[in-house]
Amino acid sequence: MSLRLRDVIMRELPQLRHEPIDKRIRATLGGATVIDTTRALLVWEPRRVVPTYAVPEADLDAEVVAGTAGSDIDAGAMPQLGNRPVLDPSIPFSVRSTEGEPLTVRAGGASAEAFRAADPDLDGYLIVDFDGFDEWFEEDERNVGHPRDPFHRIDIVHGSRHVVVTVAGEVVADSRAPALLFEPPIPPRYYLPREDVRMDLLTPSNKRTFCAYKGEASYLSHEGEPDVAWYYPAPLREAAEVTDRVAFFNELADIDVDGERLERPITPWSKR
């Protein structure tokens, strides 16, 4: 019987997973470079959907002391991806889903969380909180959001499908020139030219988020739905083709493609 690859990947979410990477990884804390290694691992703790770095303790130029015990989270309070509860980037690093020892990394008057997993395959490594450090670099390029997953990619395809977006009963976009951005397991996103969007019905939001593959996103709100749309004013090179194009959350808006209404998917961006 043929296996659907997405099902295989999703089935392994409850497991502790890791993958070696060949990049030179550096991080700063308290104004000093405290990590500089070519032996980093990517680690996905159980139910985590994005990886974090694990670095050899020998390549960590900082003080490591005992940390505060991590917290638990009820499965019912987790974001959903399809029908599965997951730990997405909105869930703090301190939430543990595997056994191990919580630690704190200190340097230059600053500190960051770390974790020593109780797993023989990760002996000698510390899993570190990406957000707790000042800056991260893969080779000489700044990395934002979270470590890049080598098994994850974005694919942008220009199309002519007729896309109509309705928010709170009001048509806010009508386009036949979408750029479709595919990023499984996230549903396809339709990035629309601004001239096809009723920008007068949207107002800029103060919200900003960072994507490791696309860069910093700015958000737009409708009076009936806050932060319903977003755009990338200066995306990373992989996403340059969607610069300033506007995308709407399939989870929060009604999107019709060639006359057919898309189902609202269940993702971490769905209303909880």
PLY file of the C-alpha trace (Angstrom):
ply
format ascii 1.0
element vertex 272
property float x
property float y
property float z
element edge 271
property int vertex1
property int vertex2
end_header
0.00 0.00 0.00
1.38 3.38 -0.98
2.14 5.80 1.87
1.33 9.47 1.70
4.55 11.24 2.68
2.78 13.96 4.67
1.13 11.26 6.79
4.53 9.68 7.46
5.97 13.03 8.60
2.97 13.88 10.75
2.98 10.44 12.35
6.49 11.06 13.66
5.59 14.36 15.37
5.30 12.78 18.84
8.93 11.58 18.60
12.18 13.35 19.53
13.91 13.90 16.16
17.29 15.27 15.09
19.34 15.88 11.94
23.00 16.91 11.58
23.67 20.02 9.48
26.86 21.03 7.69
26.54 24.79 8.19
28.75 26.86 10.44
26.40 28.14 13.16
27.18 31.18 15.33
25.22 33.00 18.02
25.82 36.05 20.20
24.71 36.68 23.76
25.48 39.71 25.90
27.46 41.26 23.06
29.85 38.31 22.62
29.96 35.33 20.27
29.21 32.38 22.53
28.46 29.70 19.91
30.68 28.98 16.93
30.36 25.44 15.66
30.32 23.29 12.53
28.84 20.37 14.47
25.34 21.64 15.20
22.25 19.49 15.07
18.69 20.44 14.33
16.38 19.04 17.00
12.61 18.76 16.99
11.28 18.01 20.44
8.09 15.91 20.43
5.21 17.80 18.76
7.44 20.73 17.81
6.86 21.68 14.17
9.97 23.84 13.73
13.48 22.84 14.80
15.90 24.46 17.18
19.67 24.17 17.37
21.53 21.71 19.54
25.22 22.57 19.88
28.14 20.65 21.37
28.69 21.88 24.90
32.40 22.01 24.08
31.65 24.68 21.42
29.75 26.90 23.86
31.86 29.76 25.23
29.63 30.68 28.16
28.73 29.67 31.69
26.15 26.90 31.96
24.21 26.60 35.23
21.08 24.85 36.45
17.86 26.27 35.07
14.23 26.44 36.04
12.03 23.42 35.47
10.04 23.66 32.27
6.28 23.92 32.16
3.69 21.58 30.70
0.84 22.42 28.38
-2.48 20.66 28.05
-3.04 19.11 24.63
-6.37 20.92 24.46
-4.60 24.28 24.67
-2.15 23.52 21.86
-2.53 24.95 18.38
-3.88 22.46 15.87
-2.45 21.35 12.54
-5.12 19.35 10.81
-6.44 17.16 13.61
-3.20 17.07 15.60
-2.16 19.24 18.55
1.28 20.72 17.91
3.84 23.00 19.51
4.34 25.87 17.07
6.69 28.86 17.57
4.08 30.61 19.72
4.65 27.98 22.42
7.63 29.02 24.58
10.88 27.04 24.61
10.31 26.42 28.33
7.41 24.09 27.53
8.95 20.62 27.61
7.74 17.58 25.75
10.65 15.24 26.49
12.71 14.29 29.53
15.90 16.11 30.39
17.66 18.79 32.43
16.78 22.50 32.16
19.80 24.81 32.07
20.68 28.48 31.77
23.44 29.91 29.56
25.09 33.11 30.88
27.42 35.57 29.19
28.02 39.32 29.41
25.24 39.85 31.93
22.68 38.19 29.65
21.14 34.74 29.84
19.26 32.25 27.68
17.50 28.97 28.32
18.97 25.64 27.31
18.09 21.99 27.77
20.06 18.75 28.02
17.84 16.02 26.64
17.93 12.60 28.30
18.68 10.83 25.05
21.94 8.96 24.21
21.92 10.22 20.60
22.17 13.79 21.94
24.91 13.17 24.52
27.27 16.14 24.78
24.77 18.50 23.14
22.68 21.31 24.56
19.40 22.31 22.93
19.31 26.11 23.07
16.49 28.65 22.94
16.77 30.45 19.60
14.83 33.48 20.86
17.00 33.81 23.96
20.14 34.76 22.03
20.87 38.16 20.52
21.70 37.10 16.94
22.14 33.93 14.94
24.16 33.33 11.78
24.23 30.45 9.32
27.66 30.82 7.76
27.79 34.64 7.35
24.07 35.21 6.82
21.78 36.41 9.60
19.08 33.94 10.52
15.72 35.12 11.87
12.62 33.44 13.23
14.01 29.97 13.83
16.56 27.59 12.29
15.83 26.64 8.70
14.53 23.13 8.21
16.38 21.35 5.34
13.22 19.35 4.63
11.03 22.43 4.35
10.88 24.79 1.40
8.73 27.43 -0.22
7.65 27.25 -3.85
6.18 30.32 -5.61
4.21 29.81 -8.82
2.50 32.61 -10.77
-0.99 31.83 -11.99
-4.15 33.19 -13.58
-6.75 31.59 -11.33
-9.62 33.83 -10.27
-9.26 34.57 -6.55
-11.95 36.45 -4.62
-11.46 37.20 -0.92
-14.34 38.09 1.40
-13.87 39.28 4.98
-16.85 39.72 7.30
-19.17 39.62 4.30
-17.27 42.28 2.33
-15.25 41.57 -0.83
-11.76 42.88 -0.18
-9.86 41.42 -3.14
-10.59 40.20 -6.66
-7.62 39.04 -8.74
-6.71 36.95 -11.76
-2.96 37.32 -11.17
-2.14 35.51 -7.94
1.28 34.28 -6.95
0.66 30.96 -5.22
3.07 30.19 -2.40
3.28 26.53 -1.44
4.80 25.66 1.94
3.50 22.25 3.12
2.00 21.38 5.52
0.71 24.98 5.59
-2.13 25.45 3.07
-1.36 27.30 -0.18
-1.33 31.08 0.21
-2.54 33.44 -2.52
-0.38 36.56 -2.77
-2.31 39.19 -4.70
-1.18 42.38 -6.47
-2.08 45.45 -4.44
-4.07 46.90 -7.31
-6.43 43.93 -6.96
-6.93 44.48 -3.22
-9.29 47.00 -1.62
-6.52 48.62 0.41
-9.02 51.31 1.50
-10.81 48.62 3.51
-7.66 47.54 5.32
-5.62 49.33 7.96
-1.97 48.75 8.93
-1.44 46.77 12.10
1.40 47.02 14.60
1.89 43.26 14.42
5.15 41.92 12.98
6.32 38.33 12.64
9.47 36.69 11.33
9.65 33.71 8.99
12.97 31.92 8.53
12.19 31.48 4.81
10.38 34.71 3.89
11.56 37.38 6.35
9.63 40.02 8.33
5.89 40.27 7.68
3.72 43.34 8.22
0.00 42.89 8.90
-3.26 44.48 7.80
-6.60 44.49 9.61
-10.21 44.74 8.48
-12.82 46.24 10.80
-14.41 42.80 10.99
-11.21 40.78 11.41
-7.91 41.97 12.94
-4.63 40.90 11.33
-6.43 39.11 8.53
-3.78 39.81 5.88
-0.05 40.29 5.62
2.72 41.24 3.20
6.51 41.26 3.01
7.91 44.74 2.24
11.51 43.46 2.10
11.46 39.65 1.98
14.40 37.29 1.97
15.65 36.37 -1.49
13.69 33.09 -1.57
10.45 35.11 -1.36
11.41 38.13 -3.47
8.64 37.42 -5.98
5.92 38.24 -3.43
7.35 41.61 -2.38
4.46 43.87 -1.25
1.83 41.40 -2.49
-1.02 40.87 -0.02
-2.06 37.45 1.29
-5.09 36.64 3.40
-5.41 33.94 6.03
-7.47 31.08 4.60
-8.33 30.42 8.25
-9.95 33.84 8.82
-11.30 34.91 5.41
-13.54 33.31 2.80
-11.48 32.63 -0.33
-13.05 31.54 -3.62
-10.78 30.15 -6.32
-12.29 29.80 -9.79
-15.74 29.99 -8.24
-15.18 27.35 -5.56
-15.08 28.25 -1.87
-11.99 26.92 -0.09
-12.51 25.11 3.18
-11.09 26.93 6.16
-8.13 24.80 7.28
-7.24 24.03 10.88
-3.77 25.43 11.56
-2.01 27.36 14.34
-3.51 30.53 12.82
-7.08 29.35 13.26
-9.19 30.97 15.96
-8.87 29.09 19.25
0 1
1 2
2 3
3 4
4 5
5 6
6 7
7 8
8 9
9 10
10 11
11 12
12 13
13 14
14 15
15 16
16 17
17 18
18 19
19 20
20 21
21 22
22 23
23 24
24 25
25 26
26 27
27 28
28 29
29 30
30 31
31 32
32 33
33 34
34 35
35 36
36 37
37 38
38 39
39 40
40 41
41 42
42 43
43 44
44 45
45 46
46 47
47 48
48 49
49 50
50 51
51 52
52 53
53 54
54 55
55 56
56 57
57 58
58 59
59 60
60 61
61 62
62 63
63 64
64 65
65 66
66 67
67 68
68 69
69 70
70 71
71 72
72 73
73 74
74 75
75 76
76 77
77 78
78 79
79 80
80 81
81 82
82 83
83 84
84 85
85 86
86 87
87 88
88 89
89 90
90 91
91 92
92 93
93 94
94 95
95 96
96 97
97 98
98 99
99 100
100 101
101 102
102 103
103 104
104 105
105 106
106 107
107 108
108 109
109 110
110 111
111 112
112 113
113 114
114 115
115 116
116 117
117 118
118 119
119 120
120 121
121 122
122 123
123 124
124 125
125 126
126 127
127 128
128 129
129 130
130 131
131 132
132 133
133 134
134 135
135 136
136 137
137 138
138 139
139 140
140 141
141 142
142 143
143 144
144 145
145 146
146 147
147 148
148 149
149 150
150 151
151 152
152 153
153 154
154 155
155 156
156 157
157 158
158 159
159 160
160 161
161 162
162 163
163 164
164 165
165 166
166 167
167 168
168 169
169 170
170 171
171 172
172 173
173 174
174 175
175 176
176 177
177 178
178 179
179 180
180 181
181 182
182 183
183 184
184 185
185 186
186 187
187 188
188 189
189 190
190 191
191 192
192 193
193 194
194 195
195 196
196 197
197 198
198 199
199 200
200 201
201 202
202 203
203 204
204 205
205 206
206 207
207 208
208 209
209 210
210 211
211 212
212 213
213 214
214 215
215 216
216 217
217 218
218 219
219 220
220 221
221 222
222 223
223 224
224 225
225 226
226 227
227 228
228 229
229 230
230 231
231 232
232 233
233 234
234 235
235 236
236 237
237 238
238 239
239 240
240 241
241 242
242 243
243 244
244 245
245 246
246 247
247 248
248 249
249 250
250 251
251 252
252 253
253 254
254 255
255 256
256 257
257 258
258 259
259 260
260 261
261 262
262 263
263 264
264 265
265 266
266 267
267 268
268 269
269 270
270 271
